[in-house]
Amino acid sequence: MDKRNKTALAYLLIGVAAAGRALLSVPEVSLTVLALVGYLLLASKSRLPVLFGAAGLVLELILSGVPAGGASVWLIPALRVADLWLFWGASVVLLRLAGRQGSRVPYLAALPLAVYSVAHFLPALTTLAAVAFVAFSVLMLWFAAVMIRAYNNARVKK
């Protein structure tokens, strides 16, 4: 790969970060930083992913320092849900940049994410929340594959 091909590098970083995040099923600061570097490399095309990535990084840093108990019983799940919605929003913008604006998959992924966002707070719906989260993660693996494909297309173009 030509090391000056910033677009290809950006898609590779974003794809690796998305795959890691979908497989780990938890927010991970190092993966968010990796994605944010990719977003910064694409900033000339769209600044929206940079905003989503920076906000997600702030949320994850807050989450890593919040003590358990007290108000954090509701705060931690709410921040995690917000972080997932930021990840989803960035994926929608990035799919457009990668030429996949006609795809309905990101909007399909919003459905299990919405179910998870609500069910996650209701103890009686823990199983439904888990199933919705797995469905969302699988659809985000698809996003990771598209980013890797965009990397390959950008690499071959140059």
C-alpha positions as YAML, in Angstrom:
chain: A
units: angstrom
residues:
- id: 1
  name: MET
  ca: [0.00, 0.00, 0.00]
- id: 2
  name: ASP
  ca: [1.20, 3.47, -0.86]
- id: 3
  name: LYS
  ca: [1.74, 5.18, 2.48]
- id: 4
  name: ARG
  ca: [0.58, 8.48, 1.00]
- id: 5
  name: ASN
  ca: [-2.85, 7.06, 0.18]
- id: 6
  name: LYS
  ca: [-4.67, 8.60, 3.15]
- id: 7
  name: THR
  ca: [-8.12, 7.54, 1.95]
- id: 8
  name: ALA
  ca: [-7.15, 3.88, 1.84]
- id: 9
  name: LEU
  ca: [-5.48, 4.10, 5.23]
- id: 10
  name: ALA
  ca: [-8.56, 5.83, 6.70]
- id: 11
  name: TYR
  ca: [-10.91, 3.09, 5.51]
- id: 12
  name: LEU
  ca: [-8.55, 0.40, 6.81]
- id: 13
  name: LEU
  ca: [-8.36, 1.98, 10.28]
- id: 14
  name: ILE
  ca: [-12.13, 2.48, 10.43]
- id: 15
  name: GLY
  ca: [-12.82, -1.06, 9.25]
- id: 16
  name: VAL
  ca: [-10.47, -2.63, 11.79]
- id: 17
  name: ALA
  ca: [-11.92, -0.48, 14.59]
- id: 18
  name: ALA
  ca: [-15.50, -1.35, 13.61]
- id: 19
  name: ALA
  ca: [-14.73, -5.07, 13.45]
- id: 20
  name: GLY
  ca: [-13.02, -5.00, 16.82]
- id: 21
  name: ARG
  ca: [-15.84, -3.08, 18.38]
- id: 22
  name: ALA
  ca: [-18.50, -5.41, 16.97]
- id: 23
  name: LEU
  ca: [-16.61, -8.50, 18.11]
- id: 24
  name: LEU
  ca: [-15.72, -7.20, 21.57]
- id: 25
  name: SER
  ca: [-19.26, -5.95, 22.19]
- id: 26
  name: VAL
  ca: [-18.02, -3.21, 24.49]
- id: 27
  name: PRO
  ca: [-16.75, 0.31, 23.87]
- id: 28
  name: GLU
  ca: [-12.97, 0.29, 23.85]
- id: 29
  name: VAL
  ca: [-11.01, 3.54, 23.99]
- id: 30
  name: SER
  ca: [-8.16, 2.23, 21.82]
- id: 31
  name: LEU
  ca: [-10.57, 1.19, 19.06]
- id: 32
  name: THR
  ca: [-12.31, 4.56, 19.21]
- id: 33
  name: VAL
  ca: [-8.97, 6.35, 18.91]
- id: 34
  name: LEU
  ca: [-8.11, 4.14, 15.92]
- id: 35
  name: ALA
  ca: [-11.42, 5.03, 14.26]
- id: 36
  name: LEU
  ca: [-10.98, 8.71, 15.12]
- id: 37
  name: VAL
  ca: [-7.61, 8.76, 13.34]
- id: 38
  name: GLY
  ca: [-9.36, 7.29, 10.30]
- id: 39
  name: TYR
  ca: [-12.11, 9.91, 10.55]
- id: 40
  name: LEU
  ca: [-9.48, 12.65, 10.73]
- id: 41
  name: LEU
  ca: [-7.86, 11.33, 7.56]
- id: 42
  name: LEU
  ca: [-11.25, 11.68, 5.82]
- id: 43
  name: ALA
  ca: [-12.01, 15.10, 7.37]
- id: 44
  name: SER
  ca: [-11.57, 16.86, 4.03]
- id: 45
  name: LYS
  ca: [-14.55, 14.87, 2.71]
- id: 46
  name: SER
  ca: [-16.79, 15.13, 5.79]
- id: 47
  name: ARG
  ca: [-16.27, 16.45, 9.29]
- id: 48
  name: LEU
  ca: [-19.34, 14.75, 10.74]
- id: 49
  name: PRO
  ca: [-17.57, 11.43, 11.52]
- id: 50
  name: VAL
  ca: [-14.88, 13.41, 13.35]
- id: 51
  name: LEU
  ca: [-17.56, 14.98, 15.56]
- id: 52
  name: PHE
  ca: [-19.17, 11.58, 16.19]
- id: 53
  name: GLY
  ca: [-15.80, 10.00, 16.94]
- id: 54
  name: ALA
  ca: [-14.66, 12.78, 19.26]
- id: 55
  name: ALA
  ca: [-17.95, 12.69, 21.17]
- id: 56
  name: GLY
  ca: [-17.69, 8.90, 21.43]
- id: 57
  name: LEU
  ca: [-14.15, 9.17, 22.75]
- id: 58
  name: VAL
  ca: [-15.26, 11.67, 25.40]
- id: 59
  name: LEU
  ca: [-18.10, 9.34, 26.44]
- id: 60
  name: GLU
  ca: [-15.75, 6.37, 26.68]
- id: 61
  name: LEU
  ca: [-13.25, 8.33, 28.75]
- id: 62
  name: ILE
  ca: [-16.07, 9.34, 31.08]
- id: 63
  name: LEU
  ca: [-17.25, 5.74, 31.27]
- id: 64
  name: SER
  ca: [-13.79, 4.49, 32.15]
- id: 65
  name: GLY
  ca: [-13.64, 6.86, 35.13]
- id: 66
  name: VAL
  ca: [-17.18, 6.62, 36.52]
- id: 67
  name: PRO
  ca: [-17.37, 4.75, 39.83]
- id: 68
  name: ALA
  ca: [-20.06, 2.09, 40.19]
- id: 69
  name: GLY
  ca: [-23.11, 2.71, 42.34]
- id: 70
  name: GLY
  ca: [-25.28, 5.73, 43.06]
- id: 71
  name: ALA
  ca: [-26.34, 7.80, 40.07]
- id: 72
  name: SER
  ca: [-24.04, 5.84, 37.79]
- id: 73
  name: VAL
  ca: [-26.50, 2.93, 37.86]
- id: 74
  name: TRP
  ca: [-28.48, 4.86, 35.23]
- id: 75
  name: LEU
  ca: [-25.68, 7.04, 33.90]
- id: 76
  name: ILE
  ca: [-23.40, 4.26, 32.67]
- id: 77
  name: PRO
  ca: [-26.06, 2.48, 30.53]
- id: 78
  name: ALA
  ca: [-27.28, 5.81, 29.14]
- id: 79
  name: LEU
  ca: [-23.75, 6.82, 28.12]
- id: 80
  name: ARG
  ca: [-23.15, 3.41, 26.54]
- id: 81
  name: VAL
  ca: [-26.34, 3.72, 24.50]
- id: 82
  name: ALA
  ca: [-25.38, 7.25, 23.41]
- id: 83
  name: ASP
  ca: [-21.95, 5.95, 22.39]
- id: 84
  name: LEU
  ca: [-23.54, 3.23, 20.22]
- id: 85
  name: TRP
  ca: [-25.77, 5.79, 18.52]
- id: 86
  name: LEU
  ca: [-22.70, 7.93, 17.76]
- id: 87
  name: PHE
  ca: [-21.00, 4.86, 16.25]
- id: 88
  name: TRP
  ca: [-24.11, 4.18, 14.16]
- id: 89
  name: GLY
  ca: [-24.28, 7.81, 12.99]
- id: 90
  name: ALA
  ca: [-20.66, 7.77, 11.88]
- id: 91
  name: SER
  ca: [-21.28, 4.53, 9.98]
- id: 92
  name: VAL
  ca: [-24.15, 6.10, 8.02]
- id: 93
  name: VAL
  ca: [-21.96, 9.03, 6.92]
- id: 94
  name: LEU
  ca: [-18.99, 6.79, 6.13]
- id: 95
  name: LEU
  ca: [-21.08, 4.46, 3.98]
- id: 96
  name: ARG
  ca: [-22.05, 7.47, 1.88]
- id: 97
  name: LEU
  ca: [-18.38, 8.44, 1.54]
- id: 98
  name: ALA
  ca: [-17.55, 4.88, 0.48]
- id: 99
  name: GLY
  ca: [-20.20, 5.01, -2.27]
- id: 100
  name: ARG
  ca: [-22.76, 2.82, -0.50]
- id: 101
  name: GLN
  ca: [-25.39, 5.55, 0.02]
- id: 102
  name: GLY
  ca: [-28.12, 3.30, -1.42]
- id: 103
  name: SER
  ca: [-27.66, 0.62, 1.23]
- id: 104
  name: ARG
  ca: [-30.50, 0.05, 3.67]
- id: 105
  name: VAL
  ca: [-28.40, -1.95, 6.13]
- id: 106
  name: PRO
  ca: [-27.48, 0.99, 8.41]
- id: 107
  name: TYR
  ca: [-31.15, 1.86, 8.74]
- id: 108
  name: LEU
  ca: [-31.91, -1.78, 9.39]
- id: 109
  name: ALA
  ca: [-29.22, -1.70, 12.11]
- id: 110
  name: ALA
  ca: [-31.03, 1.22, 13.74]
- id: 111
  name: LEU
  ca: [-33.94, -1.08, 14.59]
- id: 112
  name: PRO
  ca: [-32.08, -3.47, 16.92]
- id: 113
  name: LEU
  ca: [-30.17, -0.51, 18.32]
- id: 114
  name: ALA
  ca: [-33.44, 1.25, 19.15]
- id: 115
  name: VAL
  ca: [-34.79, -1.93, 20.76]
- id: 116
  name: TYR
  ca: [-31.57, -2.29, 22.75]
- id: 117
  name: SER
  ca: [-31.69, 1.39, 23.76]
- id: 118
  name: VAL
  ca: [-35.08, 0.88, 25.43]
- id: 119
  name: ALA
  ca: [-34.84, -2.75, 26.62]
- id: 120
  name: HIS
  ca: [-31.42, -2.16, 28.18]
- id: 121
  name: PHE
  ca: [-33.04, -0.10, 30.95]
- id: 122
  name: LEU
  ca: [-35.81, -2.58, 31.76]
- id: 123
  name: PRO
  ca: [-34.73, -5.59, 33.84]
- id: 124
  name: ALA
  ca: [-37.63, -7.71, 32.57]
- id: 125
  name: LEU
  ca: [-36.35, -7.30, 28.99]
- id: 126
  name: THR
  ca: [-32.72, -8.27, 29.53]
- id: 127
  name: THR
  ca: [-32.90, -11.16, 27.05]
- id: 128
  name: LEU
  ca: [-34.48, -8.96, 24.39]
- id: 129
  name: ALA
  ca: [-31.76, -6.35, 24.94]
- id: 130
  name: ALA
  ca: [-29.06, -9.00, 24.53]
- id: 131
  name: VAL
  ca: [-30.57, -10.36, 21.30]
- id: 132
  name: ALA
  ca: [-30.97, -6.84, 19.90]
- id: 133
  name: PHE
  ca: [-27.37, -6.01, 20.76]
- id: 134
  name: VAL
  ca: [-26.09, -9.15, 19.01]
- id: 135
  name: ALA
  ca: [-28.17, -8.29, 15.93]
- id: 136
  name: PHE
  ca: [-26.73, -4.77, 15.93]
- id: 137
  name: SER
  ca: [-23.19, -6.13, 16.31]
- id: 138
  name: VAL
  ca: [-23.65, -8.49, 13.35]
- id: 139
  name: LEU
  ca: [-24.86, -5.62, 11.18]
- id: 140
  name: MET
  ca: [-21.88, -3.55, 12.29]
- id: 141
  name: LEU
  ca: [-19.63, -6.40, 11.14]
- id: 142
  name: TRP
  ca: [-21.17, -5.85, 7.72]
- id: 143
  name: PHE
  ca: [-20.18, -2.17, 8.02]
- id: 144
  name: ALA
  ca: [-16.62, -3.24, 8.90]
- id: 145
  name: ALA
  ca: [-16.51, -5.46, 5.80]
- id: 146
  name: VAL
  ca: [-17.68, -2.54, 3.62]
- id: 147
  name: MET
  ca: [-14.94, -0.34, 5.08]
- id: 148
  name: ILE
  ca: [-12.32, -3.01, 4.32]
- id: 149
  name: ARG
  ca: [-13.70, -3.27, 0.78]
- id: 150
  name: ALA
  ca: [-13.51, 0.56, 0.48]
- id: 151
  name: TYR
  ca: [-9.89, 0.33, 1.64]
- id: 152
  name: ASN
  ca: [-9.14, -2.16, -1.11]
- id: 153
  name: ASN
  ca: [-10.90, -0.04, -3.75]
- id: 154
  name: ALA
  ca: [-9.03, 3.11, -2.64]
- id: 155
  name: ARG
  ca: [-5.74, 1.19, -2.55]
- id: 156
  name: VAL
  ca: [-6.18, -0.17, -6.07]
- id: 157
  name: LYS
  ca: [-7.27, 3.20, -7.47]
- id: 158
  name: LYS
  ca: [-4.06, 5.00, -6.61]
...
